[in-house]
């Protein structure tokens, strides 16, 4: 089991948007999809685009460079040109804090 680390506050990530957080040397995209928070690796597996600035809708995010879609719940690649998914991180809300789980 990992450890939960505070990465942001609820008000820092408006609904339908993402932000990039750096935690223990990792760049993680943190997303709010209709009030549910998700965390996945921030770098697209196709060409390195920053997922945190992509379009967020219906539990997915689109890479802003070439439009590959990723599932926010699992990190799975949903469409070309990405053929590999990204790592996902369990999230939880504690009061107004958003925390993600990192491996020990």
N, CA, C and O atoms as CSV, one atom per row, in Angstrom:
chain,resi,resn,atom,element,x,y,z
A,1,UNK,N,N,0.842,-1.188,0.000
A,1,UNK,CA,C,0.000,0.000,0.000
A,1,UNK,C,C,0.880,1.242,0.000
A,1,UNK,O,O,1.932,1.269,0.638
A,2,UNK,N,N,0.447,2.255,-0.712
A,2,UNK,CA,C,1.212,3.484,-0.833
A,2,UNK,C,C,0.853,4.498,0.225
A,2,UNK,O,O,0.173,4.202,1.207
A,3,UNK,N,N,1.335,5.708,-0.008
A,3,UNK,CA,C,1.043,6.809,0.905
A,3,UNK,C,C,0.316,7.891,0.130
A,3,UNK,O,O,0.610,8.130,-1.041
A,4,UNK,N,N,-0.644,8.552,0.790
A,4,UNK,CA,C,-1.359,9.652,0.172
A,4,UNK,C,C,-0.622,10.946,0.448
A,4,UNK,O,O,-0.162,11.191,1.563
A,5,UNK,N,N,-0.514,11.785,-0.600
A,5,UNK,CA,C,0.203,13.051,-0.530
A,5,UNK,C,C,-0.718,14.159,-1.029
A,5,UNK,O,O,-1.336,14.024,-2.085
A,6,UNK,N,N,-0.813,15.255,-0.274
A,6,UNK,CA,C,-1.609,16.405,-0.704
A,6,UNK,C,C,-0.925,17.049,-1.911
A,6,UNK,O,O,0.275,17.326,-1.885
A,7,UNK,N,N,-1.721,17.285,-2.984
A,7,UNK,CA,C,-1.164,17.894,-4.191
A,7,UNK,C,C,-1.850,19.200,-4.573
A,7,UNK,O,O,-1.281,19.997,-5.318
A,8,UNK,N,N,-3.055,19.431,-4.078
A,8,UNK,CA,C,-3.799,20.637,-4.439
A,8,UNK,C,C,-5.007,20.774,-3.518
A,8,UNK,O,O,-5.276,19.918,-2.675
A,9,UNK,N,N,-5.722,21.877,-3.707
A,9,UNK,CA,C,-7.000,22.075,-3.029
A,9,UNK,C,C,-8.099,22.036,-4.076
A,9,UNK,O,O,-7.852,22.308,-5.251
A,10,UNK,N,N,-9.295,21.703,-3.662
A,10,UNK,CA,C,-10.416,21.560,-4.593
A,10,UNK,C,C,-10.552,22.788,-5.492
A,10,UNK,O,O,-10.746,22.651,-6.700
A,11,UNK,N,N,-10.451,23.977,-4.917
A,11,UNK,CA,C,-10.650,25.200,-5.690
A,11,UNK,C,C,-9.541,25.454,-6.704
A,11,UNK,O,O,-9.684,26.321,-7.566
A,12,UNK,N,N,-8.432,24.708,-6.618
A,12,UNK,CA,C,-7.322,24.879,-7.566
A,12,UNK,C,C,-7.587,24.228,-8.924
A,12,UNK,O,O,-6.908,24.536,-9.904
A,13,UNK,N,N,-8.572,23.329,-8.983
A,13,UNK,CA,C,-8.830,22.576,-10.220
A,13,UNK,C,C,-10.326,22.661,-10.550
A,13,UNK,O,O,-11.106,21.817,-10.109
A,14,UNK,N,N,-10.729,23.675,-11.324
A,14,UNK,CA,C,-12.147,23.828,-11.675
A,14,UNK,C,C,-12.667,22.649,-12.500
A,14,UNK,O,O,-11.898,21.960,-13.170
A,15,UNK,N,N,-13.957,22.432,-12.443
A,15,UNK,CA,C,-14.587,21.357,-13.205
A,15,UNK,C,C,-14.293,21.515,-14.693
A,15,UNK,O,O,-14.377,22.615,-15.240
A,16,UNK,N,N,-13.945,20.401,-15.341
A,16,UNK,CA,C,-13.652,20.402,-16.765
A,16,UNK,C,C,-12.246,20.856,-17.102
A,16,UNK,O,O,-11.949,21.139,-18.263
A,17,UNK,N,N,-11.375,20.931,-16.103
A,17,UNK,CA,C,-10.010,21.382,-16.343
A,17,UNK,C,C,-9.003,20.459,-15.676
A,17,UNK,O,O,-9.347,19.592,-14.872
A,18,UNK,N,N,-7.752,20.680,-16.038
A,18,UNK,CA,C,-6.646,19.951,-15.443
A,18,UNK,C,C,-5.547,20.909,-15.053
A,18,UNK,O,O,-5.543,22.075,-15.449
A,19,UNK,N,N,-4.614,20.401,-14.273
A,19,UNK,CA,C,-3.423,21.145,-13.893
A,19,UNK,C,C,-2.299,20.139,-13.714
A,19,UNK,O,O,-2.547,18.958,-13.475
A,20,UNK,N,N,-1.075,20.604,-13.828
A,20,UNK,CA,C,0.069,19.727,-13.621
A,20,UNK,C,C,0.619,19.971,-12.231
A,20,UNK,O,O,0.802,21.115,-11.817
A,21,UNK,N,N,0.883,18.882,-11.508
A,21,UNK,CA,C,1.515,18.970,-10.198
A,21,UNK,C,C,2.796,18.147,-10.237
A,21,UNK,O,O,2.865,17.119,-10.912
A,22,UNK,N,N,3.798,18.605,-9.514
A,22,UNK,CA,C,5.044,17.847,-9.399
A,22,UNK,C,C,5.116,17.277,-7.997
A,22,UNK,O,O,5.017,18.004,-7.008
A,23,UNK,N,N,5.291,15.960,-7.923
A,23,UNK,CA,C,5.332,15.267,-6.648
A,23,UNK,C,C,6.471,14.258,-6.685
A,23,UNK,O,O,6.483,13.356,-7.522
A,24,UNK,N,N,7.413,14.412,-5.788
A,24,UNK,CA,C,8.534,13.483,-5.689
A,24,UNK,C,C,9.183,13.211,-7.048
A,24,UNK,O,O,9.495,12.066,-7.375
A,25,UNK,N,N,9.382,14.265,-7.829
A,25,UNK,CA,C,10.038,14.147,-9.118
A,25,UNK,C,C,9.152,13.697,-10.263
A,25,UNK,O,O,9.630,13.547,-11.388
A,26,UNK,N,N,7.873,13.477,-10.003
A,26,UNK,CA,C,6.931,13.041,-11.032
A,26,UNK,C,C,6.089,14.217,-11.506
A,26,UNK,O,O,5.683,15.053,-10.699
A,27,UNK,N,N,5.825,14.289,-12.803
A,27,UNK,CA,C,4.884,15.263,-13.346
A,27,UNK,C,C,3.558,14.543,-13.549
A,27,UNK,O,O,3.448,13.625,-14.361
A,28,UNK,N,N,2.551,14.979,-12.792
A,28,UNK,CA,C,1.264,14.310,-12.777
A,28,UNK,C,C,0.180,15.289,-13.206
A,28,UNK,O,O,0.130,16.424,-12.731
A,29,UNK,N,N,-0.685,14.840,-14.105
A,29,UNK,CA,C,-1.844,15.626,-14.495
A,29,UNK,C,C,-2.966,15.351,-13.518
A,29,UNK,O,O,-3.329,14.198,-13.285
A,30,UNK,N,N,-3.517,16.412,-12.947
A,30,UNK,CA,C,-4.626,16.319,-11.991
A,30,UNK,C,C,-5.842,16.932,-12.649
A,30,UNK,O,O,-5.786,18.075,-13.103
A,31,UNK,N,N,-6.937,16.198,-12.711
A,31,UNK,CA,C,-8.105,16.601,-13.482
A,31,UNK,C,C,-9.371,16.582,-12.640
A,31,UNK,O,O,-9.518,15.774,-11.723
A,32,UNK,N,N,-10.291,17.502,-12.977
A,32,UNK,CA,C,-11.618,17.541,-12.374
A,32,UNK,C,C,-12.607,17.288,-13.499
A,32,UNK,O,O,-12.813,18.142,-14.362
A,33,UNK,N,N,-13.214,16.117,-13.484
A,33,UNK,CA,C,-14.226,15.772,-14.476
A,33,UNK,C,C,-15.566,15.685,-13.768
A,33,UNK,O,O,-15.875,14.683,-13.123
A,34,UNK,N,N,-16.356,16.741,-13.894
A,34,UNK,CA,C,-17.682,16.816,-13.265
A,34,UNK,C,C,-17.634,16.580,-11.765
A,34,UNK,O,O,-18.492,15.889,-11.215
A,35,UNK,N,N,-16.635,17.151,-11.101
A,35,UNK,CA,C,-16.546,17.078,-9.651
A,35,UNK,C,C,-15.797,15.872,-9.112
A,35,UNK,O,O,-15.629,15.744,-7.900
A,36,UNK,N,N,-15.345,14.990,-9.986
A,36,UNK,CA,C,-14.536,13.847,-9.570
A,36,UNK,C,C,-13.099,14.115,-10.000
A,36,UNK,O,O,-12.846,14.539,-11.127
A,37,UNK,N,N,-12.166,13.864,-9.093
A,37,UNK,CA,C,-10.758,14.153,-9.364
A,37,UNK,C,C,-10.009,12.886,-9.763
A,37,UNK,O,O,-10.200,11.815,-9.188
A,38,UNK,N,N,-9.149,13.047,-10.769
A,38,UNK,CA,C,-8.351,11.954,-11.297
A,38,UNK,C,C,-6.911,12.417,-11.447
A,38,UNK,O,O,-6.651,13.607,-11.625
A,39,UNK,N,N,-5.978,11.477,-11.375
A,39,UNK,CA,C,-4.561,11.795,-11.558
A,39,UNK,C,C,-3.925,10.725,-12.448
A,39,UNK,O,O,-4.060,9.526,-12.204
A,40,UNK,N,N,-3.227,11.196,-13.487
A,40,UNK,CA,C,-2.497,10.313,-14.401
A,40,UNK,C,C,-1.170,10.984,-14.742
A,40,UNK,O,O,-1.003,12.185,-14.529
A,41,UNK,N,N,-0.228,10.208,-15.270
A,41,UNK,CA,C,1.009,10.816,-15.744
A,41,UNK,C,C,0.662,11.917,-16.732
A,41,UNK,O,O,-0.279,11.786,-17.515
A,42,UNK,N,N,1.415,12.988,-16.692
A,42,UNK,CA,C,1.092,14.180,-17.473
A,42,UNK,C,C,1.559,14.121,-18.919
A,42,UNK,O,O,1.090,14.910,-19.739
A,43,UNK,N,N,2.461,13.219,-19.257
A,43,UNK,CA,C,3.073,13.221,-20.582
A,43,UNK,C,C,2.426,12.178,-21.494
A,43,UNK,O,O,2.377,10.993,-21.165
A,44,UNK,N,N,1.931,12.639,-22.649
A,44,UNK,CA,C,1.331,11.747,-23.638
A,44,UNK,C,C,2.369,10.748,-24.135
A,44,UNK,O,O,3.517,11.113,-24.391
A,45,UNK,N,N,1.970,9.510,-24.269
A,45,UNK,CA,C,2.886,8.456,-24.709
A,45,UNK,C,C,3.170,8.512,-26.208
A,45,UNK,O,O,4.084,7.833,-26.675
A,46,UNK,N,N,2.428,9.288,-26.964
A,46,UNK,CA,C,2.673,9.391,-28.404
A,46,UNK,C,C,3.839,10.318,-28.722
A,46,UNK,O,O,4.813,9.902,-29.349
A,47,UNK,N,N,3.742,11.591,-28.285
A,47,UNK,CA,C,4.788,12.545,-28.663
A,47,UNK,C,C,5.153,13.507,-27.539
A,47,UNK,O,O,5.824,14.512,-27.775
A,48,UNK,N,N,4.717,13.207,-26.318
A,48,UNK,CA,C,5.160,13.994,-25.173
A,48,UNK,C,C,4.354,15.228,-24.849
A,48,UNK,O,O,4.824,16.069,-24.082
A,49,UNK,N,N,3.154,15.378,-25.400
A,49,UNK,CA,C,2.314,16.532,-25.081
A,49,UNK,C,C,1.900,16.534,-23.618
A,49,UNK,O,O,1.831,15.486,-22.975
A,50,UNK,N,N,1.628,17.723,-23.103
A,50,UNK,CA,C,1.209,17.888,-21.709
A,50,UNK,C,C,-0.300,17.663,-21.591
A,50,UNK,O,O,-1.091,18.508,-22.012
A,51,UNK,N,N,-0.690,16.540,-21.025
A,51,UNK,CA,C,-2.102,16.197,-20.930
A,51,UNK,C,C,-2.888,17.161,-20.046
A,51,UNK,O,O,-4.090,17.341,-20.242
A,52,UNK,N,N,-2.220,17.780,-19.074
A,52,UNK,CA,C,-2.919,18.650,-18.132
A,52,UNK,C,C,-3.544,19.876,-18.796
A,52,UNK,O,O,-4.396,20.528,-18.193
A,53,UNK,N,N,-3.142,20.200,-20.015
A,53,UNK,CA,C,-3.738,21.338,-20.729
A,53,UNK,C,C,-4.691,20.874,-21.826
A,53,UNK,O,O,-5.151,21.684,-22.630
A,54,UNK,N,N,-4.990,19.575,-21.864
A,54,UNK,CA,C,-5.882,19.032,-22.878
A,54,UNK,C,C,-7.348,19.207,-22.533
A,54,UNK,O,O,-7.698,19.597,-21.420
A,55,UNK,N,N,-8.201,18.912,-23.503
A,55,UNK,CA,C,-9.649,18.975,-23.347
A,55,UNK,C,C,-10.107,17.851,-22.422
A,55,UNK,O,O,-9.777,16.686,-22.644
A,56,UNK,N,N,-10.872,18.203,-21.381
A,56,UNK,CA,C,-11.390,17.232,-20.417
A,56,UNK,C,C,-12.894,17.108,-20.623
A,56,UNK,O,O,-13.622,18.097,-20.535
A,57,UNK,N,N,-13.355,15.891,-20.898
A,57,UNK,CA,C,-14.799,15.663,-21.007
A,57,UNK,C,C,-15.114,14.182,-20.835
A,57,UNK,O,O,-14.368,13.309,-21.279
A,58,UNK,N,N,-16.231,13.929,-20.182
A,58,UNK,CA,C,-16.750,12.562,-20.003
A,58,UNK,C,C,-15.715,11.584,-19.459
A,58,UNK,O,O,-15.625,10.452,-19.935
A,59,UNK,N,N,-14.928,12.010,-18.463
A,59,UNK,CA,C,-13.954,11.109,-17.860
A,59,UNK,C,C,-12.754,10.808,-18.720
A,59,UNK,O,O,-12.051,9.823,-18.494
A,60,UNK,N,N,-12.507,11.678,-19.737
A,60,UNK,CA,C,-11.382,11.487,-20.647
A,60,UNK,C,C,-10.630,12.805,-20.799
A,60,UNK,O,O,-11.151,13.873,-20.478
A,61,UNK,N,N,-9.396,12.712,-21.293
A,61,UNK,CA,C,-8.635,13.906,-21.653
A,61,UNK,C,C,-7.997,13.673,-23.016
A,61,UNK,O,O,-7.541,12.573,-23.328
A,62,UNK,N,N,-7.977,14.739,-23.824
A,62,UNK,CA,C,-7.360,14.673,-25.154
A,62,UNK,C,C,-6.018,15.376,-25.116
A,62,UNK,O,O,-5.906,16.479,-24.580
A,63,UNK,N,N,-5.004,14.749,-25.678
A,63,UNK,CA,C,-3.699,15.393,-25.788
A,63,UNK,C,C,-3.839,16.615,-26.703
A,63,UNK,O,O,-4.410,16.511,-27.789
A,64,UNK,N,N,-3.327,17.760,-26.273
A,64,UNK,CA,C,-3.480,18.965,-27.087
A,64,UNK,C,C,-2.645,18.952,-28.371
A,64,UNK,O,O,-2.901,19.759,-29.265
A,65,UNK,N,N,-1.677,18.080,-28.486
A,65,UNK,CA,C,-0.830,18.072,-29.678
A,65,UNK,C,C,-1.446,17.330,-30.853
A,65,UNK,O,O,-1.522,17.873,-31.956
A,66,UNK,N,N,-1.887,16.092,-30.631
A,66,UNK,CA,C,-2.370,15.284,-31.754
A,66,UNK,C,C,-3.719,14.620,-31.501
A,66,UNK,O,O,-4.182,13.827,-32.321
A,67,UNK,N,N,-4.352,14.935,-30.376
A,67,UNK,CA,C,-5.718,14.501,-30.144
A,67,UNK,C,C,-5.928,13.102,-29.613
A,67,UNK,O,O,-7.065,12.629,-29.607
A,68,UNK,N,N,-4.895,12.418,-29.167
A,68,UNK,CA,C,-5.092,11.091,-28.570
A,68,UNK,C,C,-5.890,11.248,-27.276
A,68,UNK,O,O,-5.625,12.151,-26.482
A,69,UNK,N,N,-6.854,10.376,-27.074
A,69,UNK,CA,C,-7.678,10.417,-25.865
A,69,UNK,C,C,-7.190,9.388,-24.859
A,69,UNK,O,O,-6.777,8.288,-25.226
A,70,UNK,N,N,-7.243,9.767,-23.565
A,70,UNK,CA,C,-6.864,8.881,-22.460
A,70,UNK,C,C,-7.995,8.824,-21.445
A,70,UNK,O,O,-8.648,9.830,-21.170
A,71,UNK,N,N,-8.219,7.640,-20.893
A,71,UNK,CA,C,-9.228,7.440,-19.853
A,71,UNK,C,C,-8.673,7.953,-18.529
A,71,UNK,O,O,-7.610,7.508,-18.094
A,72,UNK,N,N,-9.364,8.871,-17.889
A,72,UNK,CA,C,-8.881,9.425,-16.621
A,72,UNK,C,C,-8.982,8.428,-15.467
A,72,UNK,O,O,-8.259,8.561,-14.479
A,73,UNK,N,N,-9.854,7.443,-15.573
A,73,UNK,CA,C,-10.029,6.459,-14.495
A,73,UNK,C,C,-8.920,5.412,-14.468
A,73,UNK,O,O,-8.580,4.879,-13.411
A,74,UNK,N,N,-8.350,5.121,-15.663
A,74,UNK,CA,C,-7.375,4.029,-15.758
A,74,UNK,C,C,-6.052,4.435,-16.390
A,74,UNK,O,O,-5.048,3.743,-16.221
A,75,UNK,N,N,-6.036,5.548,-17.116
A,75,UNK,CA,C,-4.845,5.950,-17.870
A,75,UNK,C,C,-4.735,5.286,-19.229
A,75,UNK,O,O,-3.777,5.544,-19.958
A,76,UNK,N,N,-5.687,4.441,-19.591
A,76,UNK,CA,C,-5.633,3.717,-20.865
A,76,UNK,C,C,-5.724,4.672,-22.045
A,76,UNK,O,O,-6.458,5.660,-22.007
A,77,UNK,N,N,-4.962,4.362,-23.104
A,77,UNK,CA,C,-5.077,5.095,-24.359
A,77,UNK,C,C,-6.367,4.645,-25.038
A,77,UNK,O,O,-6.606,3.448,-25.196
A,78,UNK,N,N,-7.196,5.608,-25.437
A,78,UNK,CA,C,-8.490,5.288,-26.033
A,78,UNK,C,C,-8.531,5.480,-27.545
A,78,UNK,O,O,-9.436,4.980,-28.212
A,79,UNK,N,N,-7.541,6.211,-28.091
A,79,UNK,CA,C,-7.557,6.455,-29.527
A,79,UNK,C,C,-6.145,6.756,-30.037
A,79,UNK,O,O,-5.284,7.207,-29.282
A,80,UNK,N,N,-5.922,6.499,-31.333
A,80,UNK,CA,C,-4.647,6.879,-31.931
A,80,UNK,C,C,-4.507,8.402,-31.923
A,80,UNK,O,O,-5.509,9.111,-31.824
A,81,UNK,N,N,-3.311,8.899,-32.022
A,81,UNK,CA,C,-2.092,8.169,-32.336
A,81,UNK,C,C,-1.417,7.506,-31.139
A,81,UNK,O,O,-0.409,6.825,-31.332
A,82,UNK,N,N,-1.911,7.666,-29.929
A,82,UNK,CA,C,-1.302,6.980,-28.775
A,82,UNK,C,C,-1.717,5.511,-28.776
A,82,UNK,O,O,-2.892,5.187,-28.949
A,83,UNK,N,N,-0.750,4.637,-28.584
A,83,UNK,CA,C,-1.070,3.208,-28.508
A,83,UNK,C,C,-0.803,2.653,-27.114
A,83,UNK,O,O,-1.211,1.534,-26.804
A,84,UNK,N,N,-0.125,3.421,-26.275
A,84,UNK,CA,C,0.142,3.008,-24.894
A,84,UNK,C,C,-0.527,3.980,-23.937
A,84,UNK,O,O,-0.594,5.183,-24.191
A,85,UNK,N,N,-1.016,3.442,-22.844
A,85,UNK,CA,C,-1.628,4.271,-21.820
A,85,UNK,C,C,-0.581,4.914,-20.924
A,85,UNK,O,O,0.622,4.728,-21.110
A,86,UNK,N,N,-1.058,5.667,-19.957
A,86,UNK,CA,C,-0.201,6.300,-18.961
A,86,UNK,C,C,-0.582,5.752,-17.589
A,86,UNK,O,O,-1.647,5.161,-17.412
A,87,UNK,N,N,0.296,5.957,-16.639
A,87,UNK,CA,C,0.038,5.476,-15.282
A,87,UNK,C,C,-1.039,6.340,-14.626
A,87,UNK,O,O,-1.072,7.555,-14.821
A,88,UNK,N,N,-1.915,5.706,-13.850
A,88,UNK,CA,C,-2.908,6.452,-13.083
A,88,UNK,C,C,-2.588,6.325,-11.601
A,88,UNK,O,O,-1.915,5.392,-11.164
A,89,UNK,N,N,-3.088,7.289,-10.846
A,89,UNK,CA,C,-2.851,7.346,-9.403
A,89,UNK,C,C,-4.193,7.483,-8.694
A,89,UNK,O,O,-4.989,8.354,-9.044
A,90,UNK,N,N,-4.457,6.630,-7.697
A,90,UNK,CA,C,-5.685,6.791,-6.922
A,90,UNK,C,C,-5.713,8.179,-6.260
A,90,UNK,O,O,-4.685,8.688,-5.814
A,91,UNK,N,N,-6.892,8.767,-6.206
A,91,UNK,CA,C,-7.057,10.074,-5.577
A,91,UNK,C,C,-8.114,9.993,-4.486
A,91,UNK,O,O,-8.954,9.094,-4.465
A,92,UNK,N,N,-8.044,10.964,-3.577
A,92,UNK,CA,C,-9.096,11.118,-2.581
A,92,UNK,C,C,-9.147,12.584,-2.172
A,92,UNK,O,O,-8.173,13.326,-2.303
A,93,UNK,N,N,-10.321,12.977,-1.671
A,93,UNK,CA,C,-10.509,14.332,-1.161
A,93,UNK,C,C,-10.653,14.239,0.347
A,93,UNK,O,O,-11.465,13.476,0.869
A,94,UNK,N,N,-9.846,15.035,1.032
A,94,UNK,CA,C,-9.874,15.121,2.493
A,94,UNK,C,C,-10.183,16.580,2.842
A,94,UNK,O,O,-9.303,17.438,2.779
A,95,UNK,N,N,-11.428,16.854,3.206
A,95,UNK,CA,C,-11.826,18.237,3.434
A,95,UNK,C,C,-11.770,18.994,2.122
A,95,UNK,O,O,-12.517,18.681,1.195
A,96,UNK,N,N,-10.893,19.990,2.029
A,96,UNK,CA,C,-10.733,20.738,0.776
A,96,UNK,C,C,-9.438,20.356,0.055
A,96,UNK,O,O,-9.094,20.959,-0.962
A,97,UNK,N,N,-8.723,19.360,0.577
A,97,UNK,CA,C,-7.455,18.922,-0.012
A,97,UNK,C,C,-7.664,17.751,-0.968
A,97,UNK,O,O,-8.470,16.856,-0.712
A,98,UNK,N,N,-6.921,17.775,-2.074
A,98,UNK,CA,C,-6.883,16.652,-3.008
A,98,UNK,C,C,-5.574,15.926,-2.760
A,98,UNK,O,O,-4.507,16.541,-2.751
A,99,UNK,N,N,-5.655,14.630,-2.562
A,99,UNK,CA,C,-4.479,13.805,-2.318
A,99,UNK,C,C,-4.396,12.710,-3.378
A,99,UNK,O,O,-5.410,12.212,-3.866
A,100,UNK,N,N,-3.167,12.354,-3.716
A,100,UNK,CA,C,-2.955,11.208,-4.606
A,100,UNK,C,C,-2.108,10.174,-3.877
A,100,UNK,O,O,-1.311,10.501,-2.998
A,101,UNK,N,N,-2.300,8.937,-4.259
A,101,UNK,CA,C,-1.553,7.840,-3.640
A,101,UNK,C,C,-0.311,7.521,-4.457
A,101,UNK,O,O,-0.385,7.253,-5.656
A,102,UNK,N,N,0.814,7.556,-3.790
A,102,UNK,CA,C,2.091,7.179,-4.404
A,102,UNK,C,C,2.577,5.896,-3.766
A,102,UNK,O,O,2.289,5.617,-2.602
A,103,UNK,N,N,3.318,5.119,-4.539
A,103,UNK,CA,C,3.895,3.895,-3.982
A,103,UNK,C,C,4.997,4.244,-3.005
A,103,UNK,O,O,5.706,5.236,-3.175
A,104,UNK,N,N,5.134,3.427,-1.989
A,104,UNK,CA,C,6.227,3.631,-0.998
A,104,UNK,C,C,7.558,3.283,-1.614
A,104,UNK,O,O,8.590,3.387,-0.952
